[in-house]
Amino acid sequence: MDEGIYESLSKQYTDADIVLCSTSGEIYDEMVIENSVSVVAIEFQKTSFKTVTLNISNFPDSFEAGKKLFSELDEKGLAYVMVLSDGSLVNGSKLVKGIGEMNIRHIPVTGGLAGDADNFDFTLVGCNGKPAQGNIVAIGFYGEHLQIGHSSLGGWDMFGPERKVTRSVENRVYEIDGKSALDTYKKYLGKYADQLPGSALLFPLFVQQSGSADRVVRTILSIDNTTNSMVFAGDIPEGSYVRFMKANFDKLIGAASDAASQVLIDFPGKPATSPKFALLISCVGRKLILGKRIEEEVEAVKDIFGQNTLFSGFYSYGEISPLLPNQHCELHNQTMTITTFYED
């Protein structure tokens, strides 16, 4: 990230809180761009806000960081929280669990993990200063006039039988059905196995925890041939049930449209049908798969909301959103996650 970006923005917006993050591609209106800067300036008439920044290096783990992050926000009048986090050093699953531990009123929390194209090297996040590795930023919005809508959908096809994770530690999976997780995965990938770990973005895992209705999609970040294990972008608890997934181009684009429609269903009325701003956070895996068709998923969202909504966003290493209204936020992979804003 160009070090001059923050200085330039701070001179132009002298009274603003400026939040920045690196990405795997930028969304500006209907366009998906690379190696650019997408900027949105938002001014509220009746809504106040507060920003909190911390660095993961100052905490024993991401769970404690999440707890601290949310606890720094004054809960009185808190209506919504946006979270932008480092996507390489922070365990996104633990982060959102820590936030959920403190978010007893189920205040909506959405956002995403910063990206680094498809390099998976390092990411940067900053608030009112130059972006740096390990940073996590929360923006708390306060008052009764801000109307927030949110939705998150994937659109992947599942294949193969359901299998049980028999050995895992946080986001590293060692065994599935008592056998090497990596060997099992390679068997199902076939010709794509030689292209790991890059090809793993094409074949995420559908995960359902034992005894729970919670379901998420997890993307592989890296593989370890020494231990025959796989490292995922979020935790996969031991005892979870998983199925392999593969891309369906039309369903991926359709899911983006469905996510926008879901906002209209879950949050009916003027705030949903004519949001002033829609923040789109989609996964780098979707971008790599859709290739030249990537703008179609953004266009699909715009077709639902119309021309009066401002669109911006980015491609991420993980998306943060509740699955349903009035639920805790979850870390998602391979989804189009939408947050809409309207101030009455």
Short mmCIF file of the C-alpha atoms (twelve columns), coordinates in Angstrom:
data_MODEL
# 
_entry.id   MODEL 
# 
loop_
_atom_site.group_PDB 
_atom_site.id 
_atom_site.type_symbol 
_atom_site.label_atom_id 
_atom_site.label_alt_id 
_atom_site.label_comp_id 
_atom_site.label_asym_id 
_atom_site.label_seq_id 
_atom_site.Cartn_x 
_atom_site.Cartn_y 
_atom_site.Cartn_z 
_atom_site.pdbx_PDB_model_num 
ATOM 1   C CA . MET A 1   0.000   0.000   0.000   1 
ATOM 2   C CA . ASP A 2   1.362   3.396   -1.008  1 
ATOM 3   C CA . GLU A 3   2.449   5.238   2.140   1 
ATOM 4   C CA . GLY A 4   1.213   8.501   0.660   1 
ATOM 5   C CA . ILE A 5   -2.431  7.423   0.569   1 
ATOM 6   C CA . TYR A 6   -3.134  8.182   4.210   1 
ATOM 7   C CA . GLU A 7   -1.330  11.543  4.074   1 
ATOM 8   C CA . SER A 8   -3.303  12.563  1.010   1 
ATOM 9   C CA . LEU A 9   -6.651  11.592  2.534   1 
ATOM 10  C CA . SER A 10  -5.886  13.227  5.889   1 
ATOM 11  C CA . LYS A 11  -5.167  16.524  4.144   1 
ATOM 12  C CA . GLN A 12  -8.382  16.371  2.146   1 
ATOM 13  C CA . TYR A 13  -10.602 15.188  5.028   1 
ATOM 14  C CA . THR A 14  -9.155  17.043  7.996   1 
ATOM 15  C CA . ASP A 15  -12.020 16.317  10.421  1 
ATOM 16  C CA . ALA A 16  -12.645 12.694  9.412   1 
ATOM 17  C CA . ASP A 17  -11.728 9.367   10.953  1 
ATOM 18  C CA . ILE A 18  -9.866  7.608   8.145   1 
ATOM 19  C CA . VAL A 19  -9.906  3.798   8.022   1 
ATOM 20  C CA . LEU A 20  -7.819  1.923   5.444   1 
ATOM 21  C CA . CYS A 21  -7.093  -1.689  4.553   1 
ATOM 22  C CA . SER A 22  -5.268  -3.632  1.864   1 
ATOM 23  C CA . THR A 23  -7.416  -5.759  -0.448  1 
ATOM 24  C CA . SER A 24  -7.525  -8.493  -3.036  1 
ATOM 25  C CA . GLY A 25  -9.362  -6.171  -5.413  1 
ATOM 26  C CA . GLU A 26  -11.474 -3.046  -5.066  1 
ATOM 27  C CA . ILE A 27  -15.172 -2.536  -5.826  1 
ATOM 28  C CA . TYR A 28  -16.210 0.870   -7.140  1 
ATOM 29  C CA . ASP A 29  -19.777 1.189   -8.393  1 
ATOM 30  C CA . GLU A 30  -20.159 -1.682  -10.894 1 
ATOM 31  C CA . MET A 31  -16.428 -2.074  -11.466 1 
ATOM 32  C CA . VAL A 32  -13.920 -4.470  -9.916  1 
ATOM 33  C CA . ILE A 33  -10.432 -2.969  -10.042 1 
ATOM 34  C CA . GLU A 34  -6.950  -4.069  -8.975  1 
ATOM 35  C CA . ASN A 35  -3.997  -2.035  -7.666  1 
ATOM 36  C CA . SER A 36  -6.197  1.000   -7.104  1 
ATOM 37  C CA . VAL A 37  -7.654  2.971   -4.198  1 
ATOM 38  C CA . SER A 38  -11.412 3.010   -3.639  1 
ATOM 39  C CA . VAL A 39  -12.509 5.771   -1.251  1 
ATOM 40  C CA . VAL A 40  -15.915 6.448   0.301   1 
ATOM 41  C CA . ALA A 41  -16.555 9.584   2.373   1 
ATOM 42  C CA . ILE A 42  -19.633 9.251   4.596   1 
ATOM 43  C CA . GLU A 43  -21.183 12.119  6.563   1 
ATOM 44  C CA . PHE A 44  -24.041 11.572  9.010   1 
ATOM 45  C CA . GLN A 45  -26.506 14.164  10.227  1 
ATOM 46  C CA . LYS A 46  -27.937 12.340  13.248  1 
ATOM 47  C CA . THR A 47  -25.565 9.411   13.842  1 
ATOM 48  C CA . SER A 48  -22.405 9.595   15.917  1 
ATOM 49  C CA . PHE A 49  -19.522 7.127   15.796  1 
ATOM 50  C CA . LYS A 50  -16.381 6.020   17.598  1 
ATOM 51  C CA . THR A 51  -13.298 4.233   16.266  1 
ATOM 52  C CA . VAL A 52  -11.168 1.728   18.199  1 
ATOM 53  C CA . THR A 53  -7.829  0.337   17.032  1 
ATOM 54  C CA . LEU A 54  -5.680  -2.405  18.543  1 
ATOM 55  C CA . ASN A 55  -2.884  -4.682  17.385  1 
ATOM 56  C CA . ILE A 56  -2.942  -8.452  17.714  1 
ATOM 57  C CA . SER A 57  0.649   -8.461  18.991  1 
ATOM 58  C CA . ASN A 58  -0.585  -7.022  22.294  1 
ATOM 59  C CA . PHE A 59  -2.940  -9.946  23.033  1 
ATOM 60  C CA . PRO A 60  -2.477  -13.644 23.840  1 
ATOM 61  C CA . ASP A 61  -4.883  -14.619 21.065  1 
ATOM 62  C CA . SER A 62  -7.524  -13.298 18.680  1 
ATOM 63  C CA . PHE A 63  -10.376 -14.219 21.036  1 
ATOM 64  C CA . GLU A 64  -9.092  -11.847 23.719  1 
ATOM 65  C CA . ALA A 65  -8.491  -9.200  21.072  1 
ATOM 66  C CA . GLY A 66  -12.123 -9.483  19.979  1 
ATOM 67  C CA . LYS A 67  -13.370 -9.117  23.545  1 
ATOM 68  C CA . LYS A 68  -11.242 -6.044  24.123  1 
ATOM 69  C CA . LEU A 69  -12.218 -4.503  20.796  1 
ATOM 70  C CA . PHE A 70  -15.941 -4.643  21.526  1 
ATOM 71  C CA . SER A 71  -15.569 -3.646  25.177  1 
ATOM 72  C CA . GLU A 72  -13.887 -0.392  24.100  1 
ATOM 73  C CA . LEU A 73  -17.124 0.698   22.408  1 
ATOM 74  C CA . ASP A 74  -19.656 2.464   24.607  1 
ATOM 75  C CA . GLU A 75  -22.756 0.262   24.528  1 
ATOM 76  C CA . LYS A 76  -25.196 3.071   25.293  1 
ATOM 77  C CA . GLY A 77  -26.916 3.861   22.021  1 
ATOM 78  C CA . LEU A 78  -24.680 1.495   20.041  1 
ATOM 79  C CA . ALA A 79  -26.599 0.485   16.905  1 
ATOM 80  C CA . TYR A 80  -24.017 -1.155  14.649  1 
ATOM 81  C CA . VAL A 81  -20.314 -2.091  14.513  1 
ATOM 82  C CA . MET A 82  -18.090 -2.358  11.441  1 
ATOM 83  C CA . VAL A 83  -14.908 -4.425  11.839  1 
ATOM 84  C CA . LEU A 84  -11.892 -4.385  9.510   1 
ATOM 85  C CA . SER A 85  -9.119  -6.739  10.566  1 
ATOM 86  C CA . ASP A 86  -5.695  -7.911  9.526   1 
ATOM 87  C CA . GLY A 87  -6.213  -11.009 7.399   1 
ATOM 88  C CA . SER A 88  -2.911  -12.809 7.949   1 
ATOM 89  C CA . LEU A 89  -1.962  -12.596 11.633  1 
ATOM 90  C CA . VAL A 90  -5.485  -12.604 13.103  1 
ATOM 91  C CA . ASN A 91  -7.576  -15.754 13.533  1 
ATOM 92  C CA . GLY A 92  -10.893 -14.456 12.225  1 
ATOM 93  C CA . SER A 93  -12.959 -17.194 13.882  1 
ATOM 94  C CA . LYS A 94  -11.519 -16.422 17.310  1 
ATOM 95  C CA . LEU A 95  -11.924 -12.702 16.712  1 
ATOM 96  C CA . VAL A 96  -15.667 -12.909 16.043  1 
ATOM 97  C CA . LYS A 97  -16.146 -15.326 18.954  1 
ATOM 98  C CA . GLY A 98  -14.495 -12.805 21.241  1 
ATOM 99  C CA . ILE A 99  -16.742 -10.068 19.905  1 
ATOM 100 C CA . GLY A 100 -19.785 -12.312 20.388  1 
ATOM 101 C CA . GLU A 101 -18.780 -13.013 23.996  1 
ATOM 102 C CA . MET A 102 -19.192 -9.311  24.780  1 
ATOM 103 C CA . ASN A 103 -22.044 -8.530  22.374  1 
ATOM 104 C CA . ILE A 104 -24.853 -9.711  24.634  1 
ATOM 105 C CA . ARG A 105 -27.460 -7.483  22.926  1 
ATOM 106 C CA . HIS A 106 -26.731 -8.973  19.489  1 
ATOM 107 C CA . ILE A 107 -25.887 -5.601  17.982  1 
ATOM 108 C CA . PRO A 108 -25.246 -6.083  14.226  1 
ATOM 109 C CA . VAL A 109 -21.552 -6.558  13.437  1 
ATOM 110 C CA . THR A 110 -20.281 -6.824  9.866   1 
ATOM 111 C CA . GLY A 111 -16.991 -6.290  8.045   1 
ATOM 112 C CA . GLY A 112 -14.110 -8.323  6.734   1 
ATOM 113 C CA . LEU A 113 -10.485 -9.367  6.797   1 
ATOM 114 C CA . ALA A 114 -8.000  -7.369  4.740   1 
ATOM 115 C CA . GLY A 115 -6.567  -9.011  1.629   1 
ATOM 116 C CA . ASP A 116 -3.268  -9.255  -0.220  1 
ATOM 117 C CA . ALA A 117 -4.382  -10.181 -3.751  1 
ATOM 118 C CA . ASP A 118 -3.874  -13.975 -3.945  1 
ATOM 119 C CA . ASN A 119 -0.414  -13.810 -2.359  1 
ATOM 120 C CA . PHE A 120 -1.439  -14.640 1.241   1 
ATOM 121 C CA . ASP A 121 1.738   -12.911 2.399   1 
ATOM 122 C CA . PHE A 122 0.756   -9.992  4.664   1 
ATOM 123 C CA . THR A 123 -2.116  -7.534  5.011   1 
ATOM 124 C CA . LEU A 124 -2.432  -3.973  6.294   1 
ATOM 125 C CA . VAL A 125 -5.101  -2.112  8.290   1 
ATOM 126 C CA . GLY A 126 -5.025  1.365   9.764   1 
ATOM 127 C CA . CYS A 127 -7.156  4.006   11.455  1 
ATOM 128 C CA . ASN A 128 -6.065  7.646   11.558  1 
ATOM 129 C CA . GLY A 129 -2.509  6.596   10.740  1 
ATOM 130 C CA . LYS A 130 -0.469  4.617   8.268   1 
ATOM 131 C CA . PRO A 131 -1.772  1.043   7.884   1 
ATOM 132 C CA . ALA A 132 0.288   -1.697  9.524   1 
ATOM 133 C CA . GLN A 133 0.304   -5.454  9.983   1 
ATOM 134 C CA . GLY A 134 -1.729  -6.921  12.840  1 
ATOM 135 C CA . ASN A 135 -4.157  -4.024  13.245  1 
ATOM 136 C CA . ILE A 136 -7.869  -4.511  13.948  1 
ATOM 137 C CA . VAL A 137 -10.283 -1.575  13.692  1 
ATOM 138 C CA . ALA A 138 -13.863 -1.304  14.953  1 
ATOM 139 C CA . ILE A 139 -16.199 1.566   14.116  1 
ATOM 140 C CA . GLY A 140 -19.151 1.897   16.442  1 
ATOM 141 C CA . PHE A 141 -22.231 3.764   15.166  1 
ATOM 142 C CA . TYR A 142 -24.640 5.289   17.689  1 
ATOM 143 C CA . GLY A 143 -28.243 6.455   17.659  1 
ATOM 144 C CA . GLU A 144 -31.686 5.376   16.534  1 
ATOM 145 C CA . HIS A 145 -31.670 6.993   13.102  1 
ATOM 146 C CA . LEU A 146 -29.177 4.659   11.393  1 
ATOM 147 C CA . GLN A 147 -30.848 1.736   9.620   1 
ATOM 148 C CA . ILE A 148 -28.546 -1.213  8.816   1 
ATOM 149 C CA . GLY A 149 -29.305 -4.205  6.590   1 
ATOM 150 C CA . HIS A 150 -27.023 -7.203  6.079   1 
ATOM 151 C CA . SER A 151 -26.837 -10.532 4.272   1 
ATOM 152 C CA . SER A 152 -24.210 -13.123 3.328   1 
ATOM 153 C CA . LEU A 153 -24.532 -15.951 0.773   1 
ATOM 154 C CA . GLY A 154 -22.184 -18.217 -1.170  1 
ATOM 155 C CA . GLY A 155 -23.740 -20.214 -4.013  1 
ATOM 156 C CA . TRP A 156 -21.406 -23.247 -4.115  1 
ATOM 157 C CA . ASP A 157 -22.286 -26.824 -5.061  1 
ATOM 158 C CA . MET A 158 -21.547 -29.604 -2.565  1 
ATOM 159 C CA . PHE A 159 -20.316 -33.012 -3.699  1 
ATOM 160 C CA . GLY A 160 -19.205 -36.268 -2.117  1 
ATOM 161 C CA . PRO A 161 -20.359 -37.759 1.199   1 
ATOM 162 C CA . GLU A 162 -20.481 -35.997 4.536   1 
ATOM 163 C CA . ARG A 163 -17.329 -36.658 6.545   1 
ATOM 164 C CA . LYS A 164 -16.287 -36.101 10.161  1 
ATOM 165 C CA . VAL A 165 -13.263 -34.111 11.299  1 
ATOM 166 C CA . THR A 166 -11.551 -36.502 13.695  1 
ATOM 167 C CA . ARG A 167 -8.477  -34.428 14.526  1 
ATOM 168 C CA . SER A 168 -8.044  -30.665 14.377  1 
ATOM 169 C CA . VAL A 169 -6.543  -27.805 16.358  1 
ATOM 170 C CA . GLU A 170 -8.278  -24.463 15.791  1 
ATOM 171 C CA . ASN A 171 -7.918  -23.764 12.034  1 
ATOM 172 C CA . ARG A 172 -5.555  -26.674 11.270  1 
ATOM 173 C CA . VAL A 173 -7.162  -29.982 10.243  1 
ATOM 174 C CA . TYR A 174 -5.109  -33.185 10.538  1 
ATOM 175 C CA . GLU A 175 -7.603  -36.021 10.072  1 
ATOM 176 C CA . ILE A 176 -10.971 -36.542 8.390   1 
ATOM 177 C CA . ASP A 177 -12.737 -39.853 9.098   1 
ATOM 178 C CA . GLY A 178 -9.563  -41.033 10.838  1 
ATOM 179 C CA . LYS A 179 -7.430  -40.567 7.725   1 
ATOM 180 C CA . SER A 180 -4.981  -37.893 6.627   1 
ATOM 181 C CA . ALA A 181 -6.968  -34.765 5.847   1 
ATOM 182 C CA . LEU A 182 -4.557  -33.667 3.130   1 
ATOM 183 C CA . ASP A 183 -4.498  -37.071 1.423   1 
ATOM 184 C CA . THR A 184 -8.306  -37.193 1.482   1 
ATOM 185 C CA . TYR A 185 -8.512  -33.710 0.039   1 
ATOM 186 C CA . LYS A 186 -5.998  -34.480 -2.725  1 
ATOM 187 C CA . LYS A 187 -7.975  -37.574 -3.688  1 
ATOM 188 C CA . TYR A 188 -11.090 -35.514 -4.301  1 
ATOM 189 C CA . LEU A 189 -9.247  -32.751 -6.143  1 
ATOM 190 C CA . GLY A 190 -7.887  -35.154 -8.744  1 
ATOM 191 C CA . LYS A 191 -5.890  -33.259 -11.383 1 
ATOM 192 C CA . TYR A 192 -6.128  -30.067 -9.322  1 
ATOM 193 C CA . ALA A 193 -4.131  -31.624 -6.455  1 
ATOM 194 C CA . ASP A 194 -0.838  -30.771 -8.181  1 
ATOM 195 C CA . GLN A 195 -1.803  -27.095 -8.091  1 
ATOM 196 C CA . LEU A 196 -2.232  -26.875 -4.316  1 
ATOM 197 C CA . PRO A 197 -2.471  -24.667 -2.327  1 
ATOM 198 C CA . GLY A 198 -3.667  -22.244 -5.024  1 
ATOM 199 C CA . SER A 199 -6.314  -24.631 -6.386  1 
ATOM 200 C CA . ALA A 200 -7.819  -24.978 -2.892  1 
ATOM 201 C CA . LEU A 201 -9.642  -21.689 -3.489  1 
ATOM 202 C CA . LEU A 202 -11.722 -23.575 -6.049  1 
ATOM 203 C CA . PHE A 203 -12.723 -26.287 -3.538  1 
ATOM 204 C CA . PRO A 204 -13.685 -24.943 -0.097  1 
ATOM 205 C CA . LEU A 205 -15.265 -26.992 2.690   1 
ATOM 206 C CA . PHE A 206 -18.829 -26.788 3.946   1 
ATOM 207 C CA . VAL A 207 -18.684 -27.089 7.739   1 
ATOM 208 C CA . GLN A 208 -21.408 -27.871 10.273  1 
ATOM 209 C CA . GLN A 209 -20.521 -28.197 13.922  1 
ATOM 210 C CA . SER A 210 -21.811 -31.266 15.709  1 
ATOM 211 C CA . GLY A 211 -25.036 -30.545 17.580  1 
ATOM 212 C CA . SER A 212 -25.357 -27.078 16.087  1 
ATOM 213 C CA . ALA A 213 -27.362 -25.558 13.245  1 
ATOM 214 C CA . ASP A 214 -24.486 -23.170 12.455  1 
ATOM 215 C CA . ARG A 215 -23.058 -23.730 8.984   1 
ATOM 216 C CA . VAL A 216 -20.107 -21.931 7.403   1 
ATOM 217 C CA . VAL A 217 -17.769 -22.265 4.437   1 
ATOM 218 C CA . ARG A 218 -14.030 -22.486 5.003   1 
ATOM 219 C CA . THR A 219 -11.207 -21.833 2.522   1 
ATOM 220 C CA . ILE A 220 -7.747  -23.414 2.688   1 
ATOM 221 C CA . LEU A 221 -4.921  -20.926 3.218   1 
ATOM 222 C CA . SER A 222 -2.015  -23.367 3.112   1 
ATOM 223 C CA . ILE A 223 -1.037  -27.029 3.279   1 
ATOM 224 C CA . ASP A 224 1.656   -28.822 5.288   1 
ATOM 225 C CA . ASN A 225 3.003   -31.904 3.523   1 
ATOM 226 C CA . THR A 226 5.133   -32.780 6.570   1 
ATOM 227 C CA . THR A 227 2.138   -33.269 8.879   1 
ATOM 228 C CA . ASN A 228 -0.373  -33.973 6.091   1 
ATOM 229 C CA . SER A 229 -2.539  -31.146 7.430   1 
ATOM 230 C CA . MET A 230 -4.401  -28.165 6.024   1 
ATOM 231 C CA . VAL A 231 -4.666  -24.640 7.434   1 
ATOM 232 C CA . PHE A 232 -7.998  -22.891 6.887   1 
ATOM 233 C CA . ALA A 233 -9.080  -19.245 6.986   1 
ATOM 234 C CA . GLY A 234 -11.235 -20.010 10.042  1 
ATOM 235 C CA . ASP A 235 -11.522 -22.641 12.744  1 
ATOM 236 C CA . ILE A 236 -12.914 -26.116 12.008  1 
ATOM 237 C CA . PRO A 237 -13.618 -27.735 15.402  1 
ATOM 238 C CA . GLU A 238 -12.897 -31.404 15.991  1 
ATOM 239 C CA . GLY A 239 -16.127 -33.377 15.584  1 
ATOM 240 C CA . SER A 240 -17.482 -31.091 12.865  1 
ATOM 241 C CA . TYR A 241 -19.033 -32.555 9.741   1 
ATOM 242 C CA . VAL A 242 -17.719 -31.390 6.382   1 
ATOM 243 C CA . ARG A 243 -18.469 -31.757 2.690   1 
ATOM 244 C CA . PHE A 244 -16.387 -30.713 -0.276  1 
ATOM 245 C CA . MET A 245 -17.632 -27.882 -2.481  1 
ATOM 246 C CA . LYS A 246 -16.975 -26.746 -6.044  1 
ATOM 247 C CA . ALA A 247 -17.773 -23.682 -8.089  1 
ATOM 248 C CA . ASN A 248 -20.872 -23.162 -10.182 1 
ATOM 249 C CA . PHE A 249 -20.471 -19.855 -12.030 1 
ATOM 250 C CA . ASP A 250 -24.160 -19.076 -12.401 1 
ATOM 251 C CA . LYS A 251 -24.905 -20.006 -8.784  1 
ATOM 252 C CA . LEU A 252 -22.084 -17.778 -7.493  1 
ATOM 253 C CA . ILE A 253 -23.507 -14.801 -9.350  1 
ATOM 254 C CA . GLY A 254 -27.038 -15.778 -8.380  1 
ATOM 255 C CA . ALA A 255 -26.017 -15.870 -4.713  1 
ATOM 256 C CA . ALA A 256 -24.858 -12.246 -4.919  1 
ATOM 257 C CA . SER A 257 -28.282 -11.293 -6.252  1 
ATOM 258 C CA . ASP A 258 -29.987 -13.413 -3.596  1 
ATOM 259 C CA . ALA A 259 -27.926 -11.763 -0.837  1 
ATOM 260 C CA . ALA A 260 -29.178 -8.354  -1.978  1 
ATOM 261 C CA . SER A 261 -32.754 -9.624  -2.169  1 
ATOM 262 C CA . GLN A 262 -32.418 -11.116 1.311   1 
ATOM 263 C CA . VAL A 263 -31.718 -7.666  2.706   1 
ATOM 264 C CA . LEU A 264 -35.042 -6.505  1.296   1 
ATOM 265 C CA . ILE A 265 -36.805 -9.468  2.901   1 
ATOM 266 C CA . ASP A 266 -35.147 -9.286  6.314   1 
ATOM 267 C CA . PHE A 267 -35.189 -5.482  6.565   1 
ATOM 268 C CA . PRO A 268 -38.369 -4.323  4.756   1 
ATOM 269 C CA . GLY A 269 -39.319 -0.708  4.271   1 
ATOM 270 C CA . LYS A 270 -37.620 2.404   2.992   1 
ATOM 271 C CA . PRO A 271 -34.159 1.791   4.531   1 
ATOM 272 C CA . ALA A 272 -33.812 -1.482  2.645   1 
ATOM 273 C CA . THR A 273 -35.445 -0.568  -0.653  1 
ATOM 274 C CA . SER A 274 -33.403 2.591   -1.099  1 
ATOM 275 C CA . PRO A 275 -30.190 2.361   0.943   1 
ATOM 276 C CA . LYS A 276 -27.884 5.324   0.559   1 
ATOM 277 C CA . PHE A 277 -24.792 3.126   0.605   1 
ATOM 278 C CA . ALA A 278 -24.057 -0.565  0.134   1 
ATOM 279 C CA . LEU A 279 -20.746 -1.989  1.326   1 
ATOM 280 C CA . LEU A 280 -19.860 -5.153  -0.607  1 
ATOM 281 C CA . ILE A 281 -17.213 -7.506  0.799   1 
ATOM 282 C CA . SER A 282 -16.629 -10.589 -1.318  1 
ATOM 283 C CA . CYS A 283 -14.025 -13.354 -1.107  1 
ATOM 284 C CA . VAL A 284 -10.804 -13.475 -3.122  1 
ATOM 285 C CA . GLY A 285 -11.696 -17.078 -3.993  1 
ATOM 286 C CA . ARG A 286 -14.812 -15.921 -5.823  1 
ATOM 287 C CA . LYS A 287 -12.745 -13.371 -7.713  1 
ATOM 288 C CA . LEU A 288 -10.238 -15.972 -8.868  1 
ATOM 289 C CA . ILE A 289 -12.948 -18.381 -9.952  1 
ATOM 290 C CA . LEU A 290 -15.191 -15.908 -11.777 1 
ATOM 291 C CA . GLY A 291 -12.226 -14.289 -13.525 1 
ATOM 292 C CA . LYS A 292 -13.432 -12.019 -16.325 1 
ATOM 293 C CA . ARG A 293 -17.020 -12.502 -15.140 1 
ATOM 294 C CA . ILE A 294 -16.287 -11.043 -11.690 1 
ATOM 295 C CA . GLU A 295 -18.129 -7.773  -12.317 1 
ATOM 296 C CA . GLU A 296 -21.309 -9.764  -12.914 1 
ATOM 297 C CA . GLU A 297 -21.737 -10.423 -9.181  1 
ATOM 298 C CA . VAL A 298 -21.484 -6.696  -8.424  1 
ATOM 299 C CA . GLU A 299 -23.880 -5.893  -11.255 1 
ATOM 300 C CA . ALA A 300 -26.294 -8.489  -9.863  1 
ATOM 301 C CA . VAL A 301 -26.400 -6.637  -6.541  1 
ATOM 302 C CA . LYS A 302 -26.864 -3.286  -8.244  1 
ATOM 303 C CA . ASP A 303 -29.776 -4.671  -10.269 1 
ATOM 304 C CA . ILE A 304 -31.586 -5.317  -6.974  1 
ATOM 305 C CA . PHE A 305 -30.860 -2.003  -5.218  1 
ATOM 306 C CA . GLY A 306 -30.961 0.298   -8.251  1 
ATOM 307 C CA . GLN A 307 -29.061 3.337   -9.404  1 
ATOM 308 C CA . ASN A 308 -29.672 5.514   -6.324  1 
ATOM 309 C CA . THR A 309 -27.429 3.432   -4.055  1 
ATOM 310 C CA . LEU A 310 -23.707 4.141   -3.834  1 
ATOM 311 C CA . PHE A 311 -21.605 0.964   -4.077  1 
ATOM 312 C CA . SER A 312 -18.106 0.326   -2.800  1 
ATOM 313 C CA . GLY A 313 -16.166 -2.490  -1.159  1 
ATOM 314 C CA . PHE A 314 -13.345 -4.965  -1.599  1 
ATOM 315 C CA . TYR A 315 -12.290 -8.590  -2.010  1 
ATOM 316 C CA . SER A 316 -11.189 -10.112 1.259   1 
ATOM 317 C CA . TYR A 317 -9.632  -13.050 3.097   1 
ATOM 318 C CA . GLY A 318 -12.836 -13.499 5.109   1 
ATOM 319 C CA . GLU A 319 -16.236 -11.884 5.513   1 
ATOM 320 C CA . ILE A 320 -17.910 -10.987 8.816   1 
ATOM 321 C CA . SER A 321 -21.691 -10.985 9.163   1 
ATOM 322 C CA . PRO A 322 -24.521 -12.622 11.099  1 
ATOM 323 C CA . LEU A 323 -26.219 -15.446 9.220   1 
ATOM 324 C CA . LEU A 324 -29.613 -14.038 10.224  1 
ATOM 325 C CA . PRO A 325 -30.868 -10.854 11.929  1 
ATOM 326 C CA . ASN A 326 -30.424 -10.715 15.706  1 
ATOM 327 C CA . GLN A 327 -27.670 -13.348 15.698  1 
ATOM 328 C CA . HIS A 328 -23.986 -13.127 16.548  1 
ATOM 329 C CA . CYS A 329 -21.641 -12.392 13.683  1 
ATOM 330 C CA . GLU A 330 -19.764 -15.258 12.040  1 
ATOM 331 C CA . LEU A 331 -16.628 -15.478 9.938   1 
ATOM 332 C CA . HIS A 332 -17.454 -16.585 6.394   1 
ATOM 333 C CA . ASN A 333 -15.338 -17.571 3.406   1 
ATOM 334 C CA . GLN A 334 -16.327 -17.580 -0.258  1 
ATOM 335 C CA . THR A 335 -19.419 -15.395 0.233   1 
ATOM 336 C CA . MET A 336 -20.767 -12.108 -1.023  1 
ATOM 337 C CA . THR A 337 -21.503 -10.149 2.135   1 
ATOM 338 C CA . ILE A 338 -23.600 -6.982  1.884   1 
ATOM 339 C CA . THR A 339 -24.178 -4.243  4.456   1 
ATOM 340 C CA . THR A 340 -26.608 -1.431  3.638   1 
ATOM 341 C CA . PHE A 341 -26.775 1.999   5.278   1 
ATOM 342 C CA . TYR A 342 -29.636 4.456   5.531   1 
ATOM 343 C CA . GLU A 343 -30.129 7.374   7.935   1 
ATOM 344 C CA . ASP A 344 -33.691 8.585   8.455   1 
# 
